[in-house]
Amino acid sequence: MQFDQLKRRQFITLLGGAAALPLAARAQQPALPIVGFVSGRSPESSARFGAAFRKALDETGYLEGQNVTVEYHWLDGQYDRLPALMAELVRRRVAVIATPGFGDGARAAKAATATIPIVFGVAQDPVKLGLVASLARPGGNATGINLLSAEIGAKRLGLLHDLVPKAVRIAVLVNPANSWTAEATLRDIPDAARAMGLQIQVLKASTRSEIEAAFATLVRDRADALFVAPDGFFTSRRVQFATLAARHAIPAAYSNRSYPEVGGLMSYGTDTLDYYRQVGVYTGQILKGAKPADLPVLQSTKFEFVINLQTARALGLEVPPTLLARADEVIE
């Protein structure tokens, strides 16, 4: 009986040791590289953009959860969190920091580290932002894609003017918390407006209630139309924009297609899915060993003009056939 008990204890000990071996082996495996993905948008408004980034990573050979970890930080307009967040990513020595469509994020990352690779998507000139030495030869720890905001903003304003030719007083709404985009908009759009004979009224908002207040102001001041600057927080509030614009019968121009998809009048801007994909491709190449200094800054080549025809009709606008022909998509 004692012999049987002894044999049984030995068997259990051996079994326990065998079960522990895979755990020990896993503990000795190196940790997966971490990509710190930082966006000014909300997660609810960005599912397909995150998917485009992940798909590009897959295509370069990095499958999330298998040989890379992606940590998503969706700020939803809380840009004041940037310094602490970037400091934490640097402290943990992540492999890459990706900041698609987010100039302030790219600058915060660059201020936090001169060694960890940064892949950006910025609307402004990355040389003027201090991110790279030149577009062809970035020369440091950052590279990415330039979204050409000055050219796009002026063209968006022109398309709004073509769609609402009687509009003269244009309210321009910027988010002061998104400093570089706000400053670029206020630098570029007034010149474009003057060339078209338009008057500009600048409004600012960085919270939901301030967006409400901005609409109240432009209605009180009898603005003829609204030009909304590109901003991740604004995009996350796109339903609010569409609802307020419809309620007050304000024709509005936006920076990306997600606005007309929920009832906004029109948008013109960089193909957002494409530049998230490009940021993913560069992130994957850097994980493979490429250096940001050797990867030239790309420039956007895909742009989208989208019109919501149902909204146009509700506003009493007759969209010229020539404008409909120019649209990449018309939402009925």
C-alpha positions as CSV (number, residue, x, y, z in Angstrom):
1,M,0.0,0.0,0.0
2,Q,2.8,2.4,0.9
3,F,4.6,1.4,-2.3
4,D,1.5,2.3,-4.4
5,Q,1.1,5.6,-2.6
6,L,4.8,6.4,-3.3
7,K,4.4,5.5,-7.0
8,R,1.3,7.7,-7.3
9,R,3.0,10.7,-5.7
10,Q,5.9,10.3,-8.2
11,F,3.5,10.1,-11.1
12,I,1.7,13.3,-10.0
13,T,5.1,15.1,-9.5
14,L,6.2,14.1,-13.0
15,L,2.9,15.2,-14.5
16,G,3.1,18.6,-12.8
17,G,6.6,19.1,-14.0
18,A,5.6,18.2,-17.6
19,A,2.7,20.7,-17.5
20,A,5.0,23.4,-16.2
21,L,7.6,23.1,-19.0
22,P,5.6,25.0,-21.7
23,L,5.0,27.8,-19.3
24,A,8.7,28.1,-18.5
25,A,9.5,27.9,-22.2
26,R,7.0,30.7,-23.0
27,A,8.5,32.8,-20.2
28,Q,11.9,32.6,-21.8
29,Q,10.7,33.7,-25.3
30,P,11.4,37.3,-26.2
31,A,8.5,39.8,-25.9
32,L,6.7,40.9,-29.1
33,P,7.7,44.3,-30.4
34,I,5.1,46.9,-29.5
35,V,3.8,49.6,-31.8
36,G,2.3,52.6,-30.0
37,F,-0.5,53.8,-32.3
38,V,-1.7,57.3,-31.3
39,S,-4.7,59.0,-33.0
40,G,-6.7,62.2,-32.1
41,R,-9.9,60.4,-33.2
42,S,-12.4,58.4,-31.2
43,P,-12.3,54.6,-31.5
44,E,-16.0,54.6,-32.6
45,S,-15.3,56.8,-35.6
46,S,-12.1,55.0,-36.6
47,A,-12.7,51.2,-36.8
48,R,-12.1,50.9,-40.6
49,F,-9.0,53.2,-40.4
50,G,-7.5,51.0,-37.7
51,A,-8.3,48.0,-39.9
52,A,-6.5,49.6,-42.9
53,F,-3.4,50.1,-40.7
54,R,-3.6,46.4,-39.5
55,K,-4.1,45.1,-43.0
56,A,-0.9,46.9,-44.2
57,L,1.0,45.5,-41.2
58,D,-0.2,42.0,-42.2
59,E,1.0,42.6,-45.8
60,T,4.5,43.4,-44.6
61,G,4.6,40.2,-42.6
62,Y,3.4,41.4,-39.1
63,L,0.3,39.9,-37.7
64,E,-1.1,41.6,-34.6
65,G,-1.0,39.2,-31.6
66,Q,1.4,36.8,-33.3
67,N,4.7,38.7,-34.0
68,V,3.7,42.2,-33.1
69,T,1.6,44.0,-30.5
70,V,-0.3,47.2,-31.3
71,E,-1.4,49.4,-28.5
72,Y,-4.1,51.8,-29.7
73,H,-4.5,55.2,-28.0
74,W,-7.6,57.0,-29.2
75,L,-7.5,60.5,-27.7
76,D,-10.9,61.7,-28.9
77,G,-9.7,65.3,-28.9
78,Q,-7.9,65.2,-25.6
79,Y,-4.7,66.5,-27.0
80,D,-3.4,67.7,-23.6
81,R,-2.7,64.0,-22.8
82,L,0.0,63.8,-25.5
83,P,3.1,64.7,-23.5
84,A,2.4,62.2,-20.7
85,L,1.4,59.5,-23.2
86,M,4.5,59.9,-25.4
87,A,6.7,60.0,-22.3
88,E,5.2,56.7,-21.2
89,L,5.7,55.1,-24.7
90,V,9.3,56.2,-24.7
91,R,9.9,54.9,-21.1
92,R,8.6,51.5,-22.2
93,R,10.8,51.6,-25.3
94,V,8.2,50.7,-27.8
95,A,9.5,49.6,-31.2
96,V,7.6,52.2,-33.3
97,I,5.3,55.2,-32.6
98,A,2.7,55.6,-35.3
99,T,0.7,58.9,-35.5
100,P,-1.5,58.9,-38.6
101,G,-3.2,62.2,-39.6
102,F,-2.1,63.9,-36.5
103,G,0.5,66.8,-36.6
104,D,0.4,67.6,-32.9
105,G,0.9,63.9,-32.2
106,A,3.9,63.6,-34.5
107,R,5.5,66.7,-32.9
108,A,4.9,65.4,-29.4
109,A,6.5,62.1,-30.3
110,K,9.5,63.9,-31.9
111,A,9.9,66.0,-28.8
112,A,9.8,62.9,-26.6
113,T,12.4,60.8,-28.5
114,A,15.3,61.2,-30.9
115,T,15.8,57.4,-31.2
116,I,12.5,55.5,-31.3
117,P,11.2,55.4,-34.9
118,I,8.1,57.6,-35.7
119,V,5.8,57.1,-38.6
120,F,3.5,60.1,-39.1
121,G,0.7,61.3,-41.3
122,V,0.6,65.1,-41.2
123,A,-1.4,67.7,-43.0
124,Q,1.4,70.3,-42.8
125,D,4.9,70.5,-44.3
126,P,6.9,68.0,-42.1
127,V,10.1,70.0,-42.7
128,K,8.5,73.1,-41.2
129,L,7.1,71.0,-38.4
130,G,10.7,70.0,-37.6
131,L,10.0,66.3,-38.1
132,V,12.5,65.7,-41.0
133,A,15.4,67.4,-42.6
134,S,13.9,67.0,-46.1
135,L,11.2,64.9,-47.8
136,A,13.6,62.9,-49.9
137,R,16.1,62.3,-47.0
138,P,14.3,62.6,-43.7
139,G,17.7,62.1,-41.9
140,G,16.4,61.3,-38.3
141,N,14.0,59.0,-36.5
142,A,10.8,60.1,-38.3
143,T,9.2,59.6,-41.7
144,G,5.7,59.1,-43.1
145,I,3.2,60.8,-45.4
146,N,2.4,64.4,-46.1
147,L,-1.4,65.1,-46.6
148,L,-0.9,68.4,-48.5
149,S,-3.4,70.5,-46.4
150,A,-2.9,73.9,-48.0
151,E,-3.7,72.7,-51.5
152,I,-6.6,70.6,-50.3
153,G,-8.1,73.3,-48.1
154,A,-8.2,75.9,-50.8
155,K,-9.7,73.4,-53.2
156,R,-12.4,72.4,-50.6
157,L,-13.3,76.0,-50.2
158,G,-13.6,76.4,-54.0
159,L,-15.8,73.3,-54.2
160,L,-18.1,74.7,-51.5
161,H,-18.2,78.0,-53.4
162,D,-19.2,76.1,-56.6
163,L,-21.9,74.2,-54.7
164,V,-23.3,77.3,-53.0
165,P,-22.4,80.2,-55.3
166,K,-24.5,82.7,-53.5
167,A,-22.7,82.2,-50.2
168,V,-20.4,85.1,-49.4
169,R,-19.9,85.0,-45.6
170,I,-18.2,81.8,-44.7
171,A,-17.6,80.7,-41.1
172,V,-14.4,78.8,-40.6
173,L,-14.3,76.4,-37.6
174,V,-11.0,75.3,-36.1
175,N,-10.1,73.3,-33.0
176,P,-7.5,75.5,-31.1
177,A,-6.4,72.4,-29.2
178,N,-5.1,71.0,-32.5
179,S,-2.7,73.8,-32.8
180,W,-0.8,73.1,-36.0
181,T,-3.9,72.2,-38.0
182,A,-5.7,75.3,-36.7
183,E,-2.8,77.6,-37.5
184,A,-2.4,76.1,-41.0
185,T,-6.1,76.5,-41.7
186,L,-6.1,80.1,-40.5
187,R,-3.0,80.9,-42.5
188,D,-4.1,79.3,-45.8
189,I,-7.9,79.8,-46.0
190,P,-8.2,83.6,-45.7
191,D,-5.9,84.1,-48.8
192,A,-8.0,81.5,-50.8
193,A,-11.2,83.2,-49.7
194,R,-10.0,86.7,-50.7
195,A,-9.2,85.3,-54.2
196,M,-12.8,84.1,-54.5
197,G,-14.3,87.3,-53.1
198,L,-15.5,85.6,-49.9
199,Q,-15.6,87.0,-46.3
200,I,-14.3,84.8,-43.5
201,Q,-15.5,84.6,-39.9
202,V,-13.3,82.4,-37.6
203,L,-14.9,80.3,-35.0
204,K,-13.2,78.0,-32.5
205,A,-14.4,74.8,-30.7
206,S,-12.6,72.0,-28.8
207,T,-15.6,70.4,-27.0
208,R,-19.1,69.2,-27.8
209,S,-20.7,72.2,-26.1
210,E,-18.3,74.6,-27.9
211,I,-19.4,73.1,-31.2
212,E,-23.0,73.9,-30.2
213,A,-22.0,77.4,-29.3
214,A,-20.2,77.9,-32.6
215,F,-23.3,77.0,-34.6
216,A,-25.4,79.4,-32.5
217,T,-22.9,82.2,-33.3
218,L,-22.8,81.6,-37.0
219,V,-26.6,81.5,-37.1
220,R,-26.8,84.7,-35.2
221,D,-24.2,86.3,-37.4
222,R,-26.0,85.0,-40.5
223,A,-23.1,83.1,-42.1
224,D,-24.0,81.7,-45.5
225,A,-21.9,78.5,-45.2
226,L,-19.5,76.7,-42.9
227,F,-16.0,75.4,-43.6
228,V,-14.9,72.8,-41.0
229,A,-11.1,72.4,-40.6
230,P,-9.7,68.9,-40.5
231,D,-9.5,67.5,-37.0
232,G,-9.8,64.1,-35.4
233,F,-12.1,65.3,-32.6
234,F,-14.4,67.0,-35.2
235,T,-14.5,63.8,-37.1
236,S,-15.6,61.9,-34.0
237,R,-18.5,64.5,-33.6
238,R,-19.5,64.2,-37.3
239,V,-23.1,63.2,-36.4
240,Q,-23.4,66.3,-34.2
241,F,-22.1,68.4,-37.1
242,A,-24.6,66.9,-39.6
243,T,-27.5,67.3,-37.2
244,L,-26.7,70.9,-36.3
245,A,-26.1,71.9,-40.0
246,A,-29.4,70.3,-41.0
247,R,-31.3,71.9,-38.1
248,H,-30.0,75.4,-39.0
249,A,-30.0,74.8,-42.8
250,I,-26.2,75.6,-43.1
251,P,-24.3,74.3,-46.1
252,A,-21.0,72.9,-44.8
253,A,-17.8,71.5,-46.2
254,Y,-15.8,68.9,-44.4
255,S,-12.4,67.2,-44.7
256,N,-13.3,63.5,-45.2
257,R,-16.1,61.3,-46.5
258,S,-17.3,60.1,-43.0
259,Y,-19.2,63.4,-42.7
260,P,-21.4,63.1,-45.9
261,E,-21.9,59.4,-45.0
262,V,-23.9,60.5,-42.0
263,G,-25.7,63.5,-43.6
264,G,-23.1,66.2,-44.1
265,L,-23.3,68.1,-47.4
266,M,-19.9,67.5,-48.9
267,S,-16.3,66.7,-48.3
268,Y,-13.0,66.9,-50.1
269,G,-9.7,65.6,-48.7
270,T,-7.1,62.9,-48.7
271,D,-8.3,59.3,-48.9
272,T,-8.1,58.5,-45.2
273,L,-8.0,54.8,-45.6
274,D,-5.1,55.1,-48.0
275,Y,-2.9,57.2,-45.7
276,Y,-3.6,54.9,-42.7
277,R,-2.5,52.1,-44.9
278,Q,0.7,53.9,-45.9
279,V,1.5,54.5,-42.3
280,G,1.0,50.8,-41.7
281,V,3.3,49.9,-44.6
282,Y,6.1,52.1,-43.3
283,T,5.6,50.8,-39.7
284,G,6.0,47.2,-41.0
285,Q,9.1,48.1,-43.0
286,I,10.7,49.7,-39.9
287,L,9.9,46.6,-37.8
288,K,11.7,44.6,-40.5
289,G,14.8,46.8,-40.0
290,A,14.4,49.7,-42.4
291,K,15.5,53.1,-40.9
292,P,13.2,56.1,-41.0
293,A,16.1,58.3,-42.2
294,D,16.2,56.2,-45.4
295,L,12.5,56.1,-46.1
296,P,11.4,59.2,-48.1
297,V,8.3,61.1,-46.9
298,L,5.5,60.2,-49.2
299,Q,2.9,62.7,-50.5
300,S,-0.8,62.0,-50.8
301,T,-1.9,61.1,-54.3
302,K,-5.5,59.9,-53.6
303,F,-8.2,62.5,-52.9
304,E,-11.9,62.1,-52.6
305,F,-14.8,64.5,-53.4
306,V,-18.1,63.3,-52.0
307,I,-21.5,64.9,-52.2
308,N,-24.6,64.0,-50.2
309,L,-27.3,64.7,-52.8
310,Q,-30.1,64.1,-50.4
311,T,-28.7,66.8,-48.0
312,A,-28.2,69.2,-50.9
313,R,-31.9,68.8,-51.9
314,A,-33.0,69.4,-48.3
315,L,-31.0,72.6,-48.3
316,G,-32.6,73.7,-51.6
317,L,-29.4,73.5,-53.5
318,E,-29.3,72.5,-57.1
319,V,-26.0,70.7,-57.7
320,P,-24.6,71.6,-61.2
321,P,-24.1,68.5,-63.4
322,T,-20.5,69.5,-63.9
323,L,-20.0,69.2,-60.1
324,L,-21.7,65.9,-59.9
325,A,-19.5,64.6,-62.7
326,R,-16.4,65.6,-60.7
327,A,-17.5,63.8,-57.5
328,D,-15.8,60.5,-56.7
329,E,-19.1,59.5,-55.0
330,V,-22.6,60.9,-54.9
331,I,-24.7,59.7,-51.9
332,E,-28.4,59.6,-52.9
